[in-house]
Amino acid sequence: MPTLTTPAPDRTAAPLRIGPHTVAPPVVLAPMAGITNAPFRTLCREFSGGKGLFVSEMITTRALVERNEKTMQLIHFDATETPRSIQLYGVDPVTVGKAVRMIAEEDLADHIDLNFGCPVPKVTRKGGGSALPYKRNLLRAIVREAVTGAGGLPVTMKMRKGLDDDHLTYLDAGRIAVEEGVTAIALHGRTTAQHYGGTADWDAIARLKEHVPEIPVLGNGDIWSAEDALRMVRETGCDGVVVGRGCLGRPWLFADLVAAFEGRTDAFVRPTLREVADVMVRHATLLGEWIGDEARGVIDFRKHVAWYLKGFAVGSEMRKRLAITSSLEALRAGLDELDLDQPWPAGADGPRGRTSGNNRVVLPDGWLKDPYDCAGIGEDAELDTSGG
């Protein structure tokens, strides 16, 4: 793809160690439900030259243990994916332990990440995701079961600052992680209440790094460009970055990140609309091949259309048309009607994806009464489907 000259970055970062695995440069694709499936991971990995770590979307431990058909498809990795990384969601230590042992014994992955960061109400109302670290003893029990069941597989965890500014949990959770054998921690510098609104608190990432110097700390939140990633490392002292919404409709961001962290002076990727269109068609094609049905693949791709076209001069009617296509032929035909010679638009590197914030935190009844008591977790707390 064509590029624009970019100044050399002012620092590089050391490789990241995740158990026996070396991640160089220390760049991780954040698990995102419905996004970071095998096709999207393939695109990001291709642009990175195979460098970095690319984590699956969230897998529910109950669904995995029960061998749910959808879940078993979600944990399929391409032969070129190394290491294979699975993110697990669970609220029951026993079920989490069973899922981790299944992964280890059946060689389903090389690395396990635990989800304690999801702020979605359907997850937090059951005590899962970013709600769970408030219950310190439950968090410890889950992490202990995971690390014990994993055998030689490294276990990491991703979390948020806490429920809200009055219920911060990340420092306690970080210490528990260290004591129970977690290999690395990723912190999204927002609370559950913020969802994806406001500004990520990078100072919290710095405080966590100081609090748990024994293991790597990765920073997450408001990384929209390679320059942002370098600045986060420089300002917080974190050992690597986790990139989520910044790569939506922009898998080539990983080429920029690799170049920046390696200290290379070659320019960053700035595709024309023609080249973006080619990536869009390839993304939709990969989804169809993965699902086993072209139409379903294109339909699944629809959510990506607005992200890919952000900033380009594309009329509202055409955007709507492209967002309801159900065949590769229709997608390609619609894209070919655009002015494909448009250069990468100014400002298109900025925020994308969800930006909602200041939401009420939805929790199980009585959740805040005692930060240690595990009561309130019912049998229905384990989601029976994955990727949500």
N, C-alpha and C positions, 0 to 999 in steps of 0.2 A: 504494500500500500504506500502511497505517497506520504512524505513526512515533512515536517517543518523543523528547522534547526532549534535545538533547545540547549541552554547552558548546562554545563556539567554540574551534577549535584555536589553538595559540599561534604558529603560523607557517604560511606558504604556501611553495611551492617554485617555482623558476623553470621555464619550459618546458624540455623536453629536446630537444636537436638530434641527430637521427640522419641524418647526411648532409643532404639537402635537406628532410627531413621534421621538422616540429615536433610533439612529443608533449606536449600540455598538457591536464591535469596529467601529470607524469612517472610514469605508472603503466603497467606492462606485465603482460599475462597470460603466465605461464610456459608454455612448451611442455610438455605432459604426454601421454605415449603413450596412445592410446585415449580421451582426454578432450577435448583442445582441437581437435576437428574443427570443421567449419563450423557445425553446429547449436549447439554450446556457445559458440563465439565469437559467434554471432548473439545469444544470450541475454545474454552479458556486455556486449556492445556496446550493446544496447538499454537495459540498465539504466544504463550510463555516459553515455547520451545521445550516443554516438558518439565520446566522448573517451577517449584512451589508445591503447595499442598492443596488438594481439592476435595472438600468434604461433601458427602451425600446430604440430601435433604433429610429432615428429621424422620427417624424410624421409631415407631412405638414398640416398646419391649413386649407388651402383651400380644400385639399382632405378629411380631416376629416369632415368639415362642409358639403361637398357634399356627404358624406358617400360613398366614393370610396371603392369598394369591397376589394381591396388589403389592404387598410388602415385599414378597420374595422377588418381584420384578424390580422394585426400587433398590434392592441391595445388589443388583447385578452390576458388575464392574467390567469395563472394557479391558481387554488383555494387556493394553499398554498402560493402564493406571497403576502406578507404584509411587508411594504406598497406597493401598486401598483404605479409605477412611470412612467410617460410618458414624453418624451422630445418633445417639439413642435418647429417647424420652421415656421416663418412667417415674412413678411415685411410690412404688412398692419395692422395697429392697429385695424380697425373694424373687419377684418377677424379673427385676433388673439383673440379678445374679444369674438366673436361668438363661436370659438372653445373651449375656456376656459369655457364659460358658459355651453356649451354642455356637457363637461366633468363633471362639477360640478353637473348640474341638472340631468344627467342620471347616475351618480355614476360610471363613467368609470375609475376613478383612484383616488388615495389618495394624489398624489403629482405631481406637474407640474414643469418641468425644461424647460427653454427657451434657444434655441440654438443660441448663438452669437459667436460660435467658429469654425464652419466648414470653412476650407480654400479652398474647392474644387471649381475650376473655374466656373462650371455650377451654383453654388450657389452665389459666390461673384459677378459674372458679372451681376446679377440681384439685387445686393445691399443687399443680405442676408448673413447669417452666420457671419463670422468674419469681413465682410465689414461694417456691419450695425452700430456698435458702433461709427464709425467715425461721423455719423450724430446724434449728441447728442439729438436734439429735437425729432427725430423719435424714437430713443431708449427709451426716456422717455415716449413717447406716447404709445408705444407698452407695455412697462412694466406696465404702469398705467392701461391700459385696461385689461391686464392679471390679475393683482392683484385684481382689482375691480370685474372682472367677476368670479374669483375663489371662492369668498365667504370665507368659512372657510378653503379651501385647501391651503397649503403652496406653494408658488412659489419661485423657485430658478433660477439661470442663470449660464451658462457656457460660458466663453469667452477666447480670446487670448490677448496678450499684445497690439496688434494693427496691423495695416496693414504692417508696416515695422518699422525700427528703427527711421525713420523720422516722422512717424505718429503713435505715441503711444496713446492709448485711455483708457487703463485699469483703471487708477486712476479716470478719469472723469466718466467712466462707473460704477465704484464701488460706487462713491458718489451718482450717479443717482439711483442706485439700492437701496441703503439705504433709500434715500428720498422717494422712491415710494413704499416701503414696502416689498422688496424682503427678503426672509428668510435666504438665504445663497448664496455665490458666489463661483464658481469653476474657477480657473485660470490655463490655459495651458500656461506654460512659454515659448511660442514661438510666433512669429508674423505670419501673413498670408503668408508673403514672404518665411518664413522658411519651411512652410508646416510641414514635419516631419523630416527635416534634422537638422544637427548641434546638439547642446546641449541645453536642456531646461534651461531657466534662473530662477533658484530657488530664486535668490535675488529679482526678481520682485514679487514673491509670498510673500516674507517677507515684501516688501514695501506696498503691497496691504493690508496685515493684519494690518500693522501700520496705514494705511490710513482709514480703515473702521473697527474700533474695535467694532462697535455696533453689527455686525453680524458675524457668522462663515465664515471663508475663507478656501476653500479646495484647495490643490495643485495637479497639474496634469503635467505629463511630465517626462519621463525617470525613471519610477518606474518599474524595471525589476525583483525585488526580494523583499521579506519582509524586508530585511535589508535596501534597498533603501527607502522604505516607512517610516521606523522609522527614518532614517537619514533626510528625508525631513521634518518631523514634528519637529525634534530636531533643524535643522538648520534654518528653516523659521518661526517657531512658528505657523504654520497653524493648523487648527482644525481637519483636516482629509485629506484623500488622495482619488484621483480618478484614477483608474487604467484602462488603455485601452489596448494598444498593448502588454503589458507584459503578459497578460493572453491568448493571441491567441495560440491555440493549447495547452493550459496549464490551464484549469479551476481549477485545484487543487492549483493554486497559492493562491486562497482565503482561503484554509486551512492554508497555511503558514502565510498569513496576520493576520488571526484571532489569531493564536498561538502567533505571535510576539507581537501584540498589547495587548494581555491579559497577556503578561509577562511570559508565560509558558515556561518551559525548555524542553518540549517534542520536538522531532525532526521534521524537515520539511519533506514534501512529496518528495520522490525521486523514482518515479516508474520505474520498468523495462519496456522493450519494450512490453512484454506480457500484462502488465497492461495498458500501453498506448493504445495498440491495442484494448483492451476491451472497453476503454473509447471512442475510435474512432467509434467502431461499435454501441455503445449506442447513441452517438451523431447523427450518421446517421439515426439510428432507430427513435429517437425522432423527427428529422426533417421530416421523412416520415409520421409519425403519425400526426404531426402538419399540414403539407401540405395536407395530405389525399392521398398521392401517394408515394409508396416506391421508385420508380425510380427517381421521381423528388426530393425526399428527399436526395437520394445518390448523385444526380447531384449537388444539392445545397451544399452538404458537401465537394465536391471536393476542394474548395478553402482552406479548413482547413488542407488538407493532409500534405502539406509541413511544416506547423507550428507544427503539432503533431510530425512529424518525424525529426525535426531539431536536428542535432548532432548525430543521430543514423547511424550505418553502413548499409545503404540501397542503393543499386545500382541505377544508374540513370534510367535504363530501368524499374526497378520495381517501382520507384517513378512515372514515366510516366504512367505505367499501372494502379497504384492505383488512379492516378489523372483523369482517364477517365472511371472508373467503373460506372455502372448504376444499380447495384443491391447489396443488402446486402450480398448475397451469394458470389458474385465475390469479394466484398471488404474483407470479412472474409477469403476467400480462398487465396487471395493475401497476406494478413497479415500473415497467417499461414505458408507461405513459408519462412518467415524471421527468423533470429536467435532471437527468442523472449526472450531468457535469457539475452540479453544485458542489462547491468545496465544503469542507467541514465547517459548520457554522460557529461563529464566535459565541461563547457562553454555553455551548453544548456539553462542556465538561463539568458543569455544576450539578447541584442536587437533582436526584431523580428517584422515582419510587415513592413509597408512602412517606408522608410528612405530617401525619396527624399527631396531635399531642394533647396534654392536659386532660387525659381521660381518667375517669373513675376506675380505680383498681377493683376488679371483681374477684372476690375471695370466698372460700367456703365459710359457712357460718361459724363465728367464734374463732377464726383463724388467728386473730391478733391477741387473744387473751394471754397466751403463753408462748414465748419464742422457742421453748424446748419441748413442750408436750406435743406428741404426735397424733393425738386424738383428732378426729375430724376427717381422716382419710378413709373413704368408703371403698367398697369393692368396685364401684363404677368409676373410680378415679383414674384407672388405667384406660386410656383411649384405646379403642379396638381397631383403629385405622391409622395409617401412617401418612406423612407428608402434609399434615395439617397443623 
